[in-house]
Amino acid sequence: MIFQKLTSEIDTALNNFDEYLEENNNAMMYFTADIPLEIISAFNFIPIRIPSEIEFNSKNKSTNAIFQPFICSKSRQMLDFLINNNIKHAIFSENHCDSLQNLYDVLRLNESIPNNFQYFRFLLPVNRGGKAETKYYQKEIKRLVTWFEKTTGEKLTSDKLKSSITLHNTKRKLLNTISDMVLEGKIQNNELFKLKLGSDMFPVQKSIDLLNSIIDDRQTIKESNPSPKVILSGSMFDNFEIFEKIPVLNNAVAFNDLTFGSRSTTFEINNQSDDLDTILENISKAYIKDRISDSVHFYPNQRRDYLLSNFERTKAKGVIFIYYSFCDPDAFETRNLSRHLEKRDIPILTLVTDPKLTNIEQLATRVEAFLERIGDL
């Protein structure tokens, strides 16, 4: 009953998203997993990830006319989302790819975006893991703090930031606990990602309370380990309705290697210092060095080792890669990781789709065939 009640609340928010934003006018929209959510919460904004699951009647049919042909389907969906929802604040991260860099120019020039829409360009370092990248990220955080202080008229204090870090660290730990329950058979993938979606929409303290209630509710369930099991891997992919639409995938995934799944909760930020600059430095280290980044961002061995270690830990039988069409970084990443798996004779399936999963029947057929094949190995 607890999970059904939570699901109903999340679905209501998604189906009436414009109303949800009106009720929470301190919402700060973001998309990529590189944004320091702790800064957003410290200024009493609610960080809300732009969801692929939302449905809306498009008021603007000119996305194809506005964007150049090489722009990916996700960037097109993001522009449509911004045009069709009453968004007041957002943070856009750039340097992921040409598509996201183009999105900024379109937003600046497109008259469909309300004049009172305020957004910040967070310029990410292209690479990850090094001292130079960490220092660069820290400078961007300071620039973001200045923007928030100017927008809100409030100064950031170390106490506010430490409190925010504590909350987000707690939320990440709880999501890791629930993720482990998937392998134990105490929770299914569609339920895990419904909870993840809720935690990406609700205020962080509310998310913590809800996650704790789910953990308490499911701890008593006996473990079950149906097979075959696979790892689902990807970066920009974020429409987790795929688990509802492909039931066999929902049952087969033992662990997810996804940017908005397990890789968004793999780190913890040190908040022991009372010095604001030191805390900002610790945030930078966590996001640039500790978080498992996409393999195209300089740290390929970290991502490869993370995938392989979880493959062995879960005793999986194969890996399914999934990415959005025309997403070149994801395509390069998938091929790079596939080479390492092929050397170890690990079965691989690669799926390509769009944010709305319009080819879901084809995906389902390929997944079923793959699971049958690895089940006979």
C-alpha positions in Angstrom: 0.0 0.0 0.0 2.9 2.4 0.8 4.4 2.0 -2.7 1.0 2.3 -4.4 0.3 5.6 -2.6 3.7 6.9 -3.6 3.2 5.9 -7.2 -0.1 7.6 -7.3 1.5 10.8 -6.0 4.3 10.7 -8.6 1.9 10.0 -11.5 -0.4 12.8 -10.4 2.6 15.2 -10.4 3.7 14.0 -13.9 0.2 14.2 -15.4 -0.3 17.7 -14.0 3.2 18.9 -14.3 2.4 22.5 -15.0 0.2 22.6 -11.9 3.0 20.9 -9.9 5.4 23.6 -10.9 2.9 26.3 -10.1 2.6 24.8 -6.6 6.4 24.6 -6.2 7.5 27.9 -7.7 10.9 27.4 -6.2 11.6 24.5 -8.6 15.0 24.6 -10.3 15.0 22.4 -13.4 18.1 20.6 -14.5 18.9 17.7 -16.9 22.4 16.3 -16.6 23.9 14.4 -13.6 26.8 16.8 -13.3 24.8 19.6 -11.6 25.7 20.1 -7.9 22.2 19.6 -6.4 23.5 20.5 -3.0 24.0 24.1 -4.1 20.4 24.3 -5.4 18.9 22.9 -2.1 21.1 25.2 0.0 19.3 28.2 -1.6 15.9 26.6 -0.8 15.1 25.6 -4.4 13.8 22.2 -5.3 16.1 20.5 -7.8 13.8 18.8 -10.4 15.3 16.7 -13.2 13.6 17.3 -16.6 11.7 13.9 -17.0 11.3 12.1 -20.3 8.2 10.4 -18.8 6.1 13.6 -18.9 3.3 13.8 -21.5 2.1 17.1 -22.9 0.3 18.5 -25.9 2.9 20.4 -27.9 2.1 24.0 -28.6 5.1 24.4 -30.9 5.7 22.3 -33.9 8.8 24.1 -35.1 11.5 22.2 -33.2 12.7 20.6 -36.4 12.8 23.9 -38.1 14.7 25.5 -35.2 17.3 22.9 -34.7 19.9 21.8 -37.2 19.6 18.2 -38.5 22.4 16.8 -36.3 20.7 17.8 -33.1 19.8 14.7 -31.0 16.3 13.7 -30.1 16.9 14.4 -26.4 17.7 18.1 -27.0 14.6 18.4 -29.2 12.5 17.0 -26.4 14.1 19.4 -23.9 13.2 22.4 -26.0 9.7 21.1 -26.4 9.4 20.6 -22.7 10.6 24.2 -21.9 8.2 25.7 -24.4 5.2 23.7 -23.1 5.7 24.1 -19.4 5.7 27.1 -17.1 9.3 26.9 -16.2 10.8 29.8 -14.2 14.3 28.6 -13.3 16.7 26.2 -14.9 20.4 25.2 -15.0 21.8 23.9 -18.2 25.1 22.1 -18.4 27.2 22.4 -21.6 30.3 20.8 -23.1 28.6 17.4 -23.1 28.0 17.6 -26.9 27.2 19.9 -29.8 23.5 19.4 -29.3 23.4 20.8 -25.7 25.6 23.7 -26.7 23.2 24.6 -29.5 20.3 24.4 -27.0 21.6 27.5 -25.2 21.6 29.6 -28.4 18.1 28.4 -29.3 16.8 29.3 -25.8 18.4 32.8 -26.1 16.8 33.5 -29.4 13.5 31.6 -29.3 10.6 33.9 -28.6 8.4 31.0 -27.3 10.4 31.1 -24.1 8.8 33.4 -21.5 10.7 36.6 -20.8 10.8 35.9 -17.0 12.5 32.6 -17.5 15.9 32.6 -15.7 18.6 30.1 -16.4 22.2 29.6 -15.7 24.8 28.1 -18.1 27.0 25.7 -16.2 30.1 25.2 -18.3 31.4 21.7 -17.5 35.0 20.6 -18.0 35.1 18.2 -20.9 37.3 15.7 -19.0 37.0 14.3 -15.6 39.3 13.0 -12.8 42.2 15.5 -12.8 43.2 18.4 -10.6 42.8 20.9 -13.4 39.2 19.7 -14.1 38.4 19.8 -10.4 39.6 23.4 -10.0 37.7 24.4 -13.1 34.5 22.8 -11.8 35.0 24.6 -8.5 35.2 27.9 -10.3 31.9 27.1 -12.0 30.3 26.3 -8.7 31.4 29.7 -7.3 30.0 31.3 -10.4 26.7 29.4 -9.8 26.7 30.5 -6.1 27.1 34.2 -7.2 24.2 33.7 -9.6 22.0 32.3 -6.9 22.9 35.1 -4.5 22.0 37.7 -7.0 18.8 35.9 -7.9 17.6 35.4 -4.3 19.3 38.2 -2.5 20.6 35.7 0.1 24.2 34.8 1.0 25.3 31.2 1.0 26.6 30.1 4.4 28.7 27.0 5.3 25.9 25.9 7.7 23.2 25.9 4.9 25.5 24.1 2.5 26.5 21.5 5.1 22.9 20.8 5.9 22.1 20.4 2.2 25.0 18.0 1.7 23.9 15.9 4.6 20.4 15.5 3.2 21.7 14.6 -0.3 24.3 12.2 1.1 21.5 10.5 3.0 19.2 10.3 -0.1 22.0 8.7 -2.2 22.7 6.1 0.5 19.0 5.2 0.7 18.7 4.8 -3.1 21.8 2.5 -3.0 20.1 0.4 -0.4 16.9 0.1 -2.6 19.0 -0.7 -5.7 20.6 -3.6 -3.8 17.0 -4.9 -3.1 16.5 -5.4 -6.9 19.2 -8.1 -6.9 17.6 -9.6 -3.7 14.2 -9.8 -5.5 12.6 -7.5 -2.9 11.8 -4.7 -5.3 11.5 -4.6 -9.1 13.2 -2.2 -11.5 10.0 -0.4 -12.4 9.5 0.3 -8.7 13.1 1.4 -8.2 13.0 3.9 -11.0 9.6 5.2 -10.0 11.2 5.9 -6.6 14.2 7.5 -8.4 11.8 9.6 -10.5 10.0 10.8 -7.3 13.3 11.6 -5.6 14.3 13.7 -8.6 11.0 15.7 -8.3 10.2 16.1 -4.6 12.0 18.2 -2.0 15.0 16.2 -0.6 13.7 15.7 2.9 10.4 14.4 1.6 12.3 12.0 -0.7 14.3 10.7 2.3 11.1 10.1 4.3 9.5 8.2 1.4 12.6 6.1 0.7 12.9 5.2 4.4 9.2 4.1 4.4 9.8 1.9 1.3 12.9 0.2 2.8 11.0 -0.5 6.1 8.1 -2.0 4.1 10.2 -4.2 1.8 12.8 -5.5 4.3 10.5 -8.4 5.4 10.1 -9.8 1.9 12.0 -13.0 1.2 14.9 -12.9 -1.3 14.3 -14.4 -4.7 16.8 -14.7 -7.6 15.2 -15.5 -10.9 17.4 -15.8 -14.0 18.8 -15.0 -16.5 20.2 -11.6 -15.2 21.7 -8.8 -17.2 23.2 -5.4 -16.6 21.5 -2.4 -18.3 24.0 0.2 -19.3 23.8 3.7 -20.8 24.3 7.4 -20.1 21.8 9.9 -21.5 18.9 7.3 -21.6 16.4 8.3 -18.9 12.9 7.1 -19.9 12.4 4.4 -17.3 8.9 3.5 -18.5 10.8 1.0 -20.5 10.5 -1.4 -17.5 6.7 -1.1 -17.6 6.5 -1.6 -21.3 8.9 -4.5 -21.5 8.1 -6.8 -18.5 10.8 -9.3 -19.3 13.4 -6.6 -19.1 11.9 -5.5 -15.8 12.5 -9.0 -14.4 15.9 -9.6 -15.9 17.9 -6.5 -15.0 20.0 -7.3 -11.9 21.8 -4.0 -11.9 21.7 -0.7 -13.8 24.9 1.1 -15.0 22.9 4.3 -15.9 23.9 7.9 -15.4 20.5 8.7 -13.8 20.4 5.3 -12.0 23.2 3.8 -10.0 25.9 6.2 -11.2 24.1 9.2 -9.7 24.4 7.7 -6.2 27.9 6.3 -6.1 29.6 9.1 -4.2 29.5 10.9 -0.9 30.5 14.5 -0.2 32.7 15.3 2.8 31.1 18.1 4.8 33.2 18.0 7.9 34.8 21.4 7.3 33.3 24.7 8.4 35.2 26.7 5.7 32.9 27.5 2.7 35.7 27.3 0.1 36.8 23.9 1.5 33.2 22.6 1.3 33.0 23.8 -2.3 36.2 22.0 -3.1 34.9 18.8 -1.6 31.8 19.1 -3.8 34.0 19.5 -6.8 36.1 16.5 -6.0 33.0 14.3 -5.5 31.4 15.3 -8.8 34.6 15.3 -10.9 36.7 12.5 -9.3 34.4 10.2 -7.3 31.2 10.1 -9.3 31.3 7.4 -12.0 31.3 9.5 -15.1 30.6 8.6 -18.7 33.6 6.9 -20.3 33.9 9.5 -23.0 34.9 12.0 -20.3 38.5 11.0 -19.8 38.0 8.4 -17.1 37.4 5.3 -19.3 39.0 2.8 -16.9 36.9 4.0 -14.0 33.7 3.4 -15.9 34.9 0.1 -17.4 36.0 -1.3 -14.0 32.7 -0.2 -12.4 30.7 -2.0 -15.1 32.8 -5.2 -14.9 32.9 -5.3 -11.1 29.1 -5.1 -10.9 28.8 -7.7 -13.7 30.8 -10.1 -11.6 29.1 -9.1 -8.3 25.6 -9.8 -9.7 26.7 -12.9 -11.6 25.0 -11.5 -14.7 25.0 -13.3 -18.0 25.0 -10.4 -20.4 25.0 -6.6 -20.9 22.3 -4.5 -22.6 23.5 -1.1 -23.8 20.8 1.5 -24.6 21.1 5.0 -26.0 19.2 7.7 -27.8 19.4 8.1 -31.6 21.9 10.6 -32.9 23.6 10.8 -29.5 27.3 10.5 -30.7 28.9 10.5 -27.2 26.7 7.6 -26.2 27.5 5.7 -29.4 31.2 6.2 -29.0 31.0 5.2 -25.3 29.0 2.0 -26.1 31.5 0.9 -28.7 34.4 1.6 -26.4 32.9 -0.5 -23.5 31.7 -3.2 -25.8 35.3 -3.9 -26.9 36.3 -4.7 -23.3 33.3 -7.0 -22.9 33.9 -8.8 -26.2 37.4 -9.6 -25.0 35.9 -11.4 -22.1 33.2 -13.2 -24.2 30.4 -11.4 -22.4 27.1 -11.4 -24.5 26.1 -7.9 -25.6 22.9 -6.3 -27.0 22.8 -2.7 -28.2 19.4 -0.9 -28.3 18.8 2.5 -29.9 15.6 4.5 -29.3 14.3 8.0 -28.6 13.0 9.8 -25.5 9.4 8.6 -26.1 10.3 5.0 -26.9 8.4 5.1 -30.2 10.0 1.8 -31.3 9.1 -0.1 -28.1 7.8 -3.2 -30.0 11.1 -3.6 -31.8 13.0 -3.2 -28.6 10.8 -5.8 -26.8 11.4 -8.3 -29.5 15.1 -7.9 -29.5 15.3 -8.0 -25.7 13.2 -11.2 -25.5 15.4 -12.9 -28.2 18.6 -11.8 -26.3 17.4 -13.2 -23.0 16.4 -16.5 -24.6 19.9 -16.7 -26.1 21.8 -16.0 -22.9 19.4 -18.2 -20.9 20.5 -21.2 -23.0 24.3 -20.5 -22.6 
